[in-house]
Amino acid sequence: MLARRHLSILLLAGFLPLAFAAHAQERTKVVATFSILADLARNVGGERVHVSALVGPDGDAHVYSPTPADSRRLAEAKLVVANGLKLEGWIGRLIKSSGTKAQVIEAAKGVQPIKADEEKGHGHAHDHGALDPHAWQSVANARLYVANIRDGLIAADPAGKPDYEANAAAYLAKLDALDGEIRTAVERIPRDRRKIITSHDAFGYFQKAYGIVFVAPQGVSTEAEASAKDVARIIQQIRREKIPAVFLENVSDQRLAGRIAKESGAAIGGKLYSDALSGEGGPAGTYIDMMRHNIRALSAALSS
């Protein structure tokens, strides 16, 4: 009897890891093109999904070059989440080369796109065509992203529909609260100080939604090279309009912003997270943390 009991315990001990492994393998594999989309997908997918990002924290999706490992990840995925609006010029080729059978969604579907202003963007439209792809910088647009990801997950994993709907609803409530926080913070900034310089033009949707003006020497893509004429014009604008701060970005060459600050006399206001999250434990490890970090940095530089 004792031997049988020991045998049963051993069998159970051997079975449990296999059961947990099987459960992990059953999770729906989701591949997002970059870290912000991956975070949104994790919040909607919860325990039913395994999410990976092709472009990780502090990475730049504008200039990313896919690897053979990326192709394998897409081949194994059940859902691929891309931004759309021509942000990832490489994703179509990668999807084709991978042979993936996954559902492919554009998270920005339904967004009212902002056209890349030729004067504001200095003509550097690049692969984005005439559209600004950074739609997630408005929380209202992030709500559309969440709805599209929810629907994509349901199409890829119909059995998870109740979970995906509940997770999305809970996360949307958090986004509503976040939107309110940002609007309250902006209202506390004097109107004549709501203007800053950033490295590239990634905050057009934030500007439209919340009323802080962003001036950038580069266009909407980090592929753009700011000309000496662009830099000189912006330095003149800073002095003329008394723009109080220049902000660095985590995906841009910080030397450009530093040069503008030095030559114009504007203060370095800190770092903004535009196209990518920070690493885990950093100030912008999630989308909500990123937006909170950015508005706090803006408030600190512009309110005094």
NORPELIN-V491901 format. One record per pair of residues at least 24 apart in sequence whose C-alpha atoms are under 6 Angstrom apart, sorted by the first residue. I is the first residue (numbers start at 1). GAP is how many residues later the second one is. D is the distance in whole Angstrom. If there is no record, write none. Layout:
i:I gap:GAP d:D
i:I gap:GAP d:D
This chain:
i:29 gap:48 d:5
i:29 gap:49 d:6
i:30 gap:47 d:6
i:30 gap:49 d:5
i:30 gap:50 d:6
i:31 gap:49 d:5
i:32 gap:48 d:6
i:32 gap:49 d:5
i:33 gap:49 d:5
i:35 gap:241 d:6
i:35 gap:242 d:6
i:36 gap:240 d:6
i:36 gap:251 d:6
i:44 gap:120 d:6
i:44 gap:123 d:5
i:44 gap:124 d:5
i:45 gap:119 d:6
i:57 gap:219 d:6
i:57 gap:220 d:5
i:57 gap:221 d:5
i:57 gap:222 d:5
i:58 gap:192 d:6
i:58 gap:193 d:6
i:58 gap:218 d:5
i:58 gap:219 d:6
i:58 gap:220 d:6
i:60 gap:191 d:6
i:71 gap:27 d:5
i:74 gap:26 d:6
i:75 gap:25 d:4
i:77 gap:25 d:6
i:78 gap:24 d:4
i:79 gap:24 d:5
i:79 gap:25 d:6
i:80 gap:24 d:5
i:81 gap:24 d:5
i:82 gap:24 d:5
i:83 gap:24 d:5
i:83 gap:25 d:6
i:84 gap:24 d:6
i:85 gap:48 d:5
i:86 gap:42 d:5
i:87 gap:46 d:6
i:107 gap:38 d:5
i:107 gap:41 d:6
i:108 gap:37 d:6
i:121 gap:98 d:4
i:124 gap:95 d:5
i:124 gap:100 d:6
i:134 gap:68 d:6
i:135 gap:70 d:6
i:137 gap:68 d:6
i:137 gap:69 d:5
i:138 gap:67 d:5
i:138 gap:68 d:5
i:139 gap:40 d:6
i:189 gap:114 d:5
i:193 gap:109 d:6
i:196 gap:47 d:6
i:196 gap:49 d:5
i:196 gap:50 d:6
i:197 gap:49 d:5
i:198 gap:49 d:5
i:199 gap:58 d:6
i:235 gap:29 d:5
i:245 gap:24 d:5
i:247 gap:24 d:6
i:249 gap:24 d:6
i:269 gap:32 d:5
